[in-house]
Amino acid sequence: MKYSPLLILILFFTTGCYENTRDCKDFQEGTFIWEQESGGKLLKTEFTRTKDFQIERFETKVDTSRIEWINDCEWRVIPIDPKTNAESRAYLFKILSTNKDSYTFEFKQSGRDQIYKGTAVKK
C-alpha cells in the first residue's frame, strides 16, 4: 500500500497533462464525408469546403453556404440561399481533435442550446 500515493501521482502526470491533437489548418479545406445514424438508418453527407464556401451533398439535395472563420479550429456555416426561416440559421462548428485523415467536431445551430458531435473523414 505504500506505493499507492506514488502510483496516483504518476497516473495524474501521465493522464492529467494529456491534450488532444488539434492540427485544424489541415482540415480547413478539402472534401469530407460525415456519417451519422438516425432512426436506425446510416446517413451520409459529403461536403467540400474552401476558405470561403462549403458545398454539402446529402441524398439528392445540394446546399451552398458561406464560411466565416472565428479561429483556426472554429467557424460558422451560413446558408447562402435558404428556402425557409429555419434554414437561414447559421451553424457553429468547433474541431475538438484531429487525426491523420479525420477530425472530431461539435456543432450547434445558432440560437439553440443542443450540441451535436461527429467525425468527418477527409476524402
N, C-alpha and C positions, 0 to 999 in steps of 0.2 A: 504493500500500500504506500510505501514511501516514494514510489515513482509516479503516483497519481498527479501531484502538482506539476511535476516536470512534463509529464505526458500532456496535460491540459495546456501548459504553456507552449509546447511545441505545436500542438494541434491549432492553437489560436494563431500563432505566427504563420503557419503554412496555409491555413484556410482563411483567416481573417483579412489577410492582405491581398487575396486573390481578386483580380479585376478582369472583367470580360474584355476581350479584344474588340476594339471598335475602329476598324480602318474604313471609315464611312466614305471617303473620297472614291474608293474603288467601286462603290455602288451608286454613285450619283447619276451615272449614265449607263445605258445598256438595255438589253431585253431580258425580262424576268418572267418567271412562272410562279404563281401563288396558288396552292391548292388548299381547300378547306372542306370539311364535311358539314353538311347541313341537311337535317331531316333524313339521315341515312344515305345521302347522295353525295358523291365527291364532286365538288365544283372547282373548275379550273379557270383562272384568269391569267391572261398573258398581257404584259404591258411593256411598252418601250418608253424609256424616259431619257430626255436630254436635259441640259441645264435649265431650259425654259418651259418645256412642254412634256406631257405624258399622254400616250395613246393607249387606251385599255381595250382589250378584246375579251368579251365574255359571251359565250354561246354565239348568237348572231348579232349581238349589239357591240358597237364601237363608239367609244366616248373619247373626246379630246379635252384635256384640261391644261391649265396654266400652272406652272410650278413657281413657288416663292420659297427660296431657301432662307431659313432662320439662322442656321449654322451648318457645319459640315454634316451633322447627323440628324437634323430636324428640318422639315419642310411642310408647306401647305400645298394641297392639290385643290385648285379652284376651277370648277366646271366652266367651260367657255360658252356653251350654248345649252343651258338647262331648259328642259321642257316644262318642269313644274317647280313650284317653290321649294319642295323637299329636295329636288335635285340641285338646287342652287347653293346649298350649303357646302362650305369648304371642309376638307378633311385634314387633320393634323397628324403627321407621321413622325415617329422617332425610332431610329435604329438603336436597339439595345445591345446587340453583339454581332460580330461578323465571323465568318469562317472563310475558307479559300474561295468557295463558289456560292455562298449564300449569306443571308443576314436575317436575324430575328428582329422583329419590329413590333411596335404597338401603334395603334391609331384610334382616333375618335372623330366623330363628326362635330364640327364647330357648334357650340351651344349645347352639346349633350355631355352627360357625365360618363356614360358607359364606354369603357376602353376594351378594345379587341386586340388580340395578339396573333401573329402569324410568322411564317418563314417564307422568304422569297428566294428562289434559286436563279442564279444568273445563267442564261441560255448560251 
